[in-house]
Amino acid sequence: MLVVEDHVALANRIGEGLRDAGMAVDVVYDGSAALESTTATDYDVVVLDRDLPTVHGDRCAAHWSRTGHPAAS
């Protein structure tokens, strides 16, 4: 799972909670890092904030939808 949230403390807390529940989680803090991460790893789920720095969350979601990323399904 990938968590994309620009509020660092919130992103880290979400990641910690999901890890505590037994999930494998990566956390990034902006849209560019999200796009880069999904190029390197085929995530089943992306938890995505919309109002992100560098690349807006809507643009990330549209990119994943166009490219057939599994999390966009």
C-alpha positions in Angstrom: 0.0 0.0 0.0 1.1 3.5 -0.7 0.1 6.5 1.5 0.4 9.9 -0.2 -0.1 12.8 2.2 1.7 16.1 2.4 1.1 16.6 6.1 4.1 14.6 7.3 2.9 13.8 10.9 -0.5 12.6 9.6 1.1 10.6 6.8 3.5 8.9 9.2 0.7 8.2 11.7 -1.5 6.6 9.0 1.5 4.5 7.9 2.2 3.4 11.4 -1.4 2.4 12.0 -1.6 0.4 8.8 1.7 -1.3 9.6 0.4 -2.1 13.1 -2.5 -3.8 11.4 -0.1 -6.0 9.5 0.0 -4.2 6.2 3.1 -3.4 4.1 3.1 0.4 3.7 5.2 3.0 2.0 4.7 6.7 2.7 5.4 9.7 0.4 4.7 13.3 0.8 4.0 14.8 -2.6 2.6 13.9 -6.0 5.9 13.6 -7.8 7.1 11.0 -5.3 3.8 9.2 -5.6 4.2 8.9 -9.4 7.8 7.8 -9.0 6.9 5.2 -6.4 4.2 3.7 -8.5 6.6 3.4 -11.4 9.0 1.3 -9.2 6.4 -0.7 -7.2 3.0 -2.2 -8.3 0.9 -1.2 -5.3 -2.5 -2.8 -4.7 -3.9 0.2 -2.9 -3.0 3.9 -2.9 -4.4 6.2 -0.2 -4.2 9.5 -1.9 -4.6 13.1 -0.7 -5.9 15.4 -3.4 -4.3 18.7 -2.5 -0.6 17.7 -2.9 2.5 19.7 -3.7 4.4 19.2 -7.0 1.6 17.2 -8.7 -2.0 17.4 -7.7 -3.6 14.2 -6.5 -6.2 14.3 -9.3 -3.4 14.4 -11.9 -1.8 11.4 -10.2 -5.1 9.4 -10.2 -5.7 10.4 -13.9 -2.2 9.2 -14.8 -2.7 5.9 -13.1 -6.1 5.4 -14.7 -4.6 6.1 -18.2 -1.7 3.7 -17.6 -3.7 0.9 -16.1 -2.3 1.0 -12.6 -4.1 -1.6 -10.5 -4.8 0.9 -7.7 -6.8 3.0 -10.1 -9.4 0.2 -10.7 
